[in-house]
Each structure stands twice: as structure tokens, then as C-alpha cells.
Amino acid sequence: MASPPTHAHISWHVEHATSLPEIWARIAVFTGPVGAWRLTGVCRAALEGAKEHLRSLLGLVVVYGVRVTATGTVSDVWRLDLASLQWESMHALVTARVDHACCAVGGSVAVIGGCTLVGNQLTTTVSVEVLPSREGGAFVSLPPLSCGEIYGAATITVEESDSTAGQVLLLGGSDSSYLHPLCTPQPHLLRGRAYLATARLPDGRVVCAGGIGGDVLSSAEILGPPGQGAQDAAWSRTELPVMSTARYRCSGCVMRDGRFAVLGGTPGAIDEPLSSCEALTFVDNMH
């Protein structure tokens, strides 16, 4: 992960800007999407500059699985334009699916596994498809997973420098395993978990929290990558403090201050969804 911008970096950008909106556009680069939107209220030049920066971002892509108002799987894909905060329809999936894993790899969107509807039955699939990064492209099918069918898994993108084509870590899921990007079996997670929350920390470690593995879990763990030059070595696994609430089908992310946040989910199969969120702070005594 790139180091935080310094005053020298910011000064260089300002000195090389050719107009007032461009100065604001370059400032917006260092504020993040939320900060850029706050800049739009400063003045007209800031509005133009911040919008110019936001239009250059990839946006948020949502790949649907099932509709609440209808039965079965759907293949809808939507993108949130960060400059306008408007949703726009994209090319549909090749295969409609639910409980799949999804992540961005090298600017492309990868959709892995899940369940498809065959007749009236949901069937686990090994299919993988990718939406290329090129403008106007459609989803294309890739070779199937060599590890077999999987659903309810989580994905983490491996550092792009490790592979020119991009690699993905597939964690948890229906077989409760921790898998290498090429589906090479690795040591299992400390706890089998599906529908977990996961995210990658700035130092390369991966945090997994919650999920379901027999019972709904409140436990969390952290995976450490092998040392430099030891790509074939297994990742280390360490137990983390438990969450205050057991939850699965939750989402996780790393905030700008370094905390790992877990949002929403449900505490049980027939329980109402949760609106609560909690965060793990990584200090000497993690809590």
C-alpha cells in the first residue's frame, strides 16, 4: 500500500496545476471520496475540481444475487457513479447466481462460485466470470474452480505486484477452508466459517470475523502472509478478541484510521438483520 501523502507531494501537485479547478482536483486526490464530496461545498472551483477527480474513480459495483420481492437468482449488475451518486445499469452476469464471492482485481470485477437456479433447486457452482476493466466490456467466463463448488466465501485481492494477471484469496465458504488463489489447499482457518466479514490491512494481513460454522460466530482471527521470498509457506493464523455480537452475512472494511469495522449481518437464521456496527482497534492490546 502506498505511503500517505506528504506536504512535498501536495506542494508538487499544486505547483503543477494549470487552473484553479485543477488545483482542487489534485487536492481531492488526497482526501478520499468522502473528503472530495465535502470539497464540493467550498466554492465553484472546488466543486468542478472535486467532481473531476470523482469521475476518474472506478466507482462501486454491486452484483446482485436474489431479489427480496421475487424468488430465484438474478444477473443484475449496477455501478455507483461517485461523481453524481447515481446508480447505472451495467452488463449482466453470464450466469445468474446468489451467495457468490466478488472482488476487484486489477480494475476488473471477478465473480466466483455461488449458487445457481436449476429448475426449482439452488445448485452450487464452480463457475467464474470477470468483467474486464476496459470501458463497455461484458462479463466473460473463465475456467471453473479447480477446488470444486463453493458458496458463502469471502475474497481478498492479492497485491498486484505478485501477479500480472491478478490473484484472489478465497476464504471460508461452504467447505470452511482457506484457499490459495489457484485453489491450492492451505491450512484451514482456526474456525470454519461461511458468510464472514473480511478485509486486508495496510500491512498485508487479512482479518476474518463472524460468519456461520455450526453456530453463528462472534470469533475473529487474523492471517499473516509468509515472509518475503517464502511464497510457498503457509500463512500464520492468530485468534483475535471476539466481537460483542455473534453475526453472519455481515460486511467488513478497513477504515482510514486503521480500524477493522464489521457492519450489520444477522445473529440467526430467523432473526431480524442487525443495524449495529463495531470496530477492532489494532494497538498493543487489540480490542
C-alpha positions in Angstrom: 0.0 0.0 0.0 1.3 3.5 -0.9 2.6 5.7 1.9 0.4 8.6 3.0 0.9 11.8 1.0 3.5 14.3 2.4 3.5 18.1 2.2 6.1 17.8 -0.5 3.7 15.6 -2.6 0.8 18.0 -2.1 3.0 21.0 -3.0 4.2 19.4 -6.2 0.6 18.8 -7.3 -0.4 22.3 -6.6 2.6 23.8 -8.3 2.0 21.7 -11.5 -1.7 22.6 -11.7 -2.7 24.9 -14.5 -6.1 26.2 -13.3 -8.0 26.7 -10.0 -10.3 23.7 -10.6 -7.3 21.5 -11.3 -5.7 22.6 -8.1 -8.8 21.5 -6.2 -8.9 18.2 -8.3 -5.4 17.5 -7.1 -6.2 18.3 -3.5 -9.2 15.9 -3.8 -6.8 13.1 -4.6 -5.5 13.2 -1.1 -8.9 13.5 0.7 -10.6 10.2 -0.4 -14.1 10.0 -1.9 -15.8 11.3 1.2 -13.4 14.2 1.6 -13.7 15.0 -2.1 -17.5 15.3 -1.7 -17.0 17.7 1.2 -14.8 19.9 -1.0 -17.7 20.3 -3.5 -19.3 22.7 -1.0 -16.3 25.1 -0.6 -16.7 27.1 -3.9 -17.4 26.7 -7.6 -13.8 25.9 -8.5 -13.7 23.3 -5.7 -17.0 21.7 -7.0 -15.6 21.4 -10.5 -12.2 20.1 -9.4 -13.7 17.5 -6.9 -16.2 16.3 -9.4 -13.4 15.9 -12.0 -11.5 13.7 -9.5 -14.6 11.7 -8.5 -15.4 10.9 -12.2 -11.9 9.4 -12.6 -12.6 6.8 -9.8 -13.8 3.3 -10.7 -17.0 3.6 -8.6 -18.8 1.0 -6.5 -20.1 -2.1 -8.3 -22.9 -4.3 -6.9 -23.5 -7.7 -8.3 -27.0 -8.9 -7.4 -27.9 -12.4 -6.3 -31.6 -12.6 -5.3 -34.4 -10.0 -5.1 -36.4 -9.7 -1.9 -39.6 -9.3 -3.8 -39.2 -12.3 -6.1 -37.9 -15.8 -6.0 -34.8 -17.1 -7.8 -31.5 -15.7 -8.8 -30.9 -12.6 -11.0 -27.9 -11.4 -13.0 -28.2 -7.7 -12.5 -25.1 -5.6 -12.1 -25.1 -1.9 -11.0 -22.4 0.7 -10.7 -22.5 3.8 -8.4 -21.0 6.8 -10.1 -19.1 8.6 -7.4 -19.3 12.0 -9.1 -23.1 12.0 -9.4 -24.0 9.5 -6.7 -26.4 7.9 -9.3 -26.7 4.2 -10.0 -26.3 3.0 -13.6 -27.0 -0.4 -15.0 -24.1 -2.5 -16.4 -23.8 -5.6 -18.5 -25.5 -8.6 -16.8 -23.7 -11.7 -15.5 -23.2 -14.6 -17.8 -24.7 -16.8 -15.1 -27.3 -15.6 -12.6 -26.2 -16.6 -9.1 -26.5 -16.0 -5.3 -24.1 -16.3 -2.3 -21.2 -15.7 -4.7 -17.9 -14.1 -3.9 -17.0 -10.8 -5.7 -14.0 -8.5 -5.7 -12.0 -6.1 -7.9 -8.8 -7.4 -9.4 -6.6 -5.1 -11.4 -9.6 -2.9 -12.3 -11.7 -5.8 -13.4 -14.6 -7.4 -11.4 -14.3 -11.1 -10.6 -17.4 -13.1 -9.6 -16.6 -16.6 -8.1 -18.8 -19.6 -7.3 -22.1 -19.2 -5.5 -25.4 -21.0 -6.3 -27.4 -21.0 -9.5 -31.0 -22.0 -10.0 -31.5 -25.3 -11.9 -35.2 -26.0 -12.2 -36.6 -25.1 -8.8 -33.4 -26.1 -6.9 -30.4 -23.9 -6.0 -27.2 -25.7 -7.0 -23.7 -24.8 -6.0 -21.5 -23.8 -9.0 -17.8 -23.8 -9.8 -18.1 -21.1 -12.5 -16.0 -18.0 -12.5 -16.6 -14.9 -14.6 -14.9 -11.5 -15.0 -15.9 -8.0 -16.1 -12.8 -6.7 -17.8 -11.5 -3.2 -16.9 -12.0 -1.9 -20.5 -14.8 0.5 -21.0 -18.1 -1.0 -22.3 -16.9 -4.6 -21.9 -19.2 -7.5 -20.9 -18.7 -10.3 -18.4 -16.7 -13.3 -19.8 -16.5 -16.8 -18.4 -13.2 -18.1 -17.1 -12.1 -21.7 -16.4 -14.0 -23.2 -13.5 -12.7 -23.5 -10.0 -10.3 -26.4 -9.6 -11.1 -26.7 -5.9 -14.8 -27.5 -6.6 -18.1 -25.9 -5.8 -18.2 -23.2 -3.1 -20.6 -20.6 -1.8 -20.7 -18.1 1.0 -17.0 -17.5 0.7 -15.1 -14.2 1.0 -12.4 -12.8 -1.3 -9.3 -10.7 -0.8 -7.3 -9.4 -3.7 -3.6 -10.2 -3.6 -1.1 -7.4 -4.2 -0.9 -6.7 -7.9 2.9 -7.0 -7.9 2.5 -10.7 -7.1 0.9 -11.4 -10.4 0.5 -9.7 -13.8 -3.0 -11.2 -14.2 -4.1 -10.7 -10.6 -4.7 -13.2 -7.8 -7.5 -13.7 -5.3 -7.5 -15.3 -1.9 -10.8 -17.3 -1.4 -11.5 -17.6 2.3 -14.1 -19.7 4.2 -17.3 -20.7 2.5 -19.2 -23.9 2.3 -16.2 -26.1 2.7 -14.8 -24.0 5.6 -11.3 -23.9 4.1 -8.8 -21.2 3.4 -7.7 -21.5 -0.2 -4.8 -20.1 -2.3 -5.7 -18.1 -5.4 -5.1 -21.2 -7.7 -7.3 -23.3 -5.4 -4.3 -25.0 -3.8 -5.4 -26.2 -0.4 -3.8 -24.4 2.6 -4.2 -24.9 6.3 -7.8 -24.3 7.4 -8.9 -21.2 9.3 -8.9 -21.5 13.1 -12.7 -21.7 12.8 -14.8 -23.0 9.9 -16.9 -20.0 8.8 -19.1 -19.1 5.9 -20.8 -15.7 5.1 -17.9 -14.0 7.1 -16.6 -10.4 7.1 -13.1 -9.9 5.9 -10.7 -7.2 4.8 -7.0 -6.7 4.1 -5.0 -4.5 6.5 -2.4 -2.0 5.1 0.4 -4.3 6.3 -0.9 -7.2 4.2 -2.5 -9.2 6.9 -6.1 -10.4 6.5 -8.8 -10.2 9.1 -11.8 -12.6 9.2 -14.7 -12.1 11.6 -18.1 -13.7 12.3 -19.8 -16.0 9.9 -21.6 -19.3 10.5 -19.9 -22.6 11.2 -22.4 -24.8 13.0 -23.4 -21.8 15.1 -23.3 -18.1 14.4 -19.9 -16.9 15.3 -18.6 -13.9 17.3 -14.9 -15.0 16.9 -12.3 -13.3 14.7 -8.9 -14.2 13.5 -6.0 -12.7 11.6 -3.9 -14.3 8.8 -0.3 -13.2 8.3 1.3 -13.7 4.9 4.6 -15.6 4.6 7.8 -13.7 4.7 9.4 -12.1 1.7 10.8 -14.8 -0.6 8.7 -17.6 1.0 5.6 -17.6 -1.2 5.1 -21.4 -0.8 4.9 -21.1 3.0 1.6 -21.3 4.9 0.1 -18.1 6.3 0.2 -17.7 10.1 -3.1 -17.6 12.0 -3.8 -15.8 15.2 -7.0 -15.6 17.3 -8.4 -12.1 17.9 -10.7 -10.8 20.6 -14.3 -11.8 20.0 -17.0 -9.4 18.8 -19.6 -8.1 21.1 -22.3 -9.7 18.9 -22.3 -13.0 17.0 -23.2 -12.3 13.4 -23.0 -13.7 9.9 -23.8 -12.2 6.4 -22.1 -9.2 7.7 -19.7 -6.9 5.9 -16.2 -5.7 6.8 -13.8 -3.0 5.8 -10.7 -1.2 7.0 -11.2 2.5 7.8 -8.7 5.2 7.1 -7.6 5.2 10.8 -6.6 1.6 10.5 -9.5 0.0 12.4 -11.3 -3.0 11.1 -15.1 -2.4 11.1 -17.8 -5.1 10.9 -21.3 -3.8 9.9 -24.7 -5.4 10.0 -25.4 -9.0 9.5 -27.9 -11.2 11.3 -27.5 -13.1 14.6 -29.5 -16.2 13.4 -31.5 -17.7 10.6 -34.9 -16.4 11.6 -33.7 -13.2 13.4 -34.1 -9.6 12.1 -31.0 -8.1 10.4 -28.7 -6.1 12.6 -28.1 -2.4 12.3 -25.2 -2.4 14.8 -21.5 -2.0 13.8 -18.3 -2.5 15.8 -14.6 -2.0 15.2 -11.4 -3.7 16.2 -8.6 -1.3 17.1 -5.1 -2.6 16.4 -2.9 -1.4 19.3 -0.8 -3.3 21.8 -3.9 -4.9 23.3 -6.3 -5.4 20.4 -10.0 -4.7 21.3 
